[in-house]
């Protein structure tokens, strides 16, 4: 799976998603699109509203 940061994913897919819609990596990793060390997307959250209401849930 490609490791891509949220900014690049929004540019590539022409979206304006927020970080709470995705489970992000804990540490900095190399983004394959821009070549910078950033937190990358691991997977999409199934229920992003729960993250807003209960920020301690992962």
C-alpha positions in Angstrom: 0.0 0.0 0.0 1.3 3.5 -0.8 2.2 5.7 2.1 0.8 9.1 1.5 0.1 12.1 3.7 -3.3 13.7 4.1 -2.3 16.8 2.1 -1.2 14.8 -0.9 -4.2 12.5 -0.6 -6.5 15.5 -0.7 -4.7 16.9 -3.8 -4.6 13.5 -5.7 -8.3 12.6 -5.0 -9.5 16.3 -5.2 -11.1 16.1 -1.7 -11.0 18.2 1.4 -11.1 15.5 4.1 -10.1 16.2 7.7 -7.6 14.2 9.7 -10.3 12.7 11.9 -11.6 10.7 8.9 -8.4 8.6 8.8 -6.3 6.6 11.2 -2.9 8.3 10.9 0.6 6.8 11.7 2.0 7.4 15.1 5.5 8.4 13.9 6.7 10.3 10.9 7.1 8.4 7.7 8.2 9.3 4.2 5.3 10.4 2.0 5.7 8.8 -1.4 4.0 11.7 -3.2 5.8 14.8 -1.8 8.9 13.1 -0.4 8.6 14.8 3.1 8.5 13.1 6.5 4.9 13.4 7.7 2.3 11.3 9.4 0.7 9.2 6.7 -2.7 7.6 6.3 -2.9 4.0 7.7 -6.6 3.4 6.9 -10.0 5.2 6.7 -12.0 5.3 9.9 -15.3 3.5 9.9 -17.1 5.9 12.2 -15.3 9.3 12.1 -18.0 11.0 14.2 -17.0 8.8 17.2 -13.5 10.3 17.1 -15.0 13.8 17.5 -17.3 12.8 20.3 -14.8 10.5 22.1 -11.2 11.6 21.2 -9.6 8.8 23.4 -11.1 6.0 21.2 -8.9 4.7 18.4 
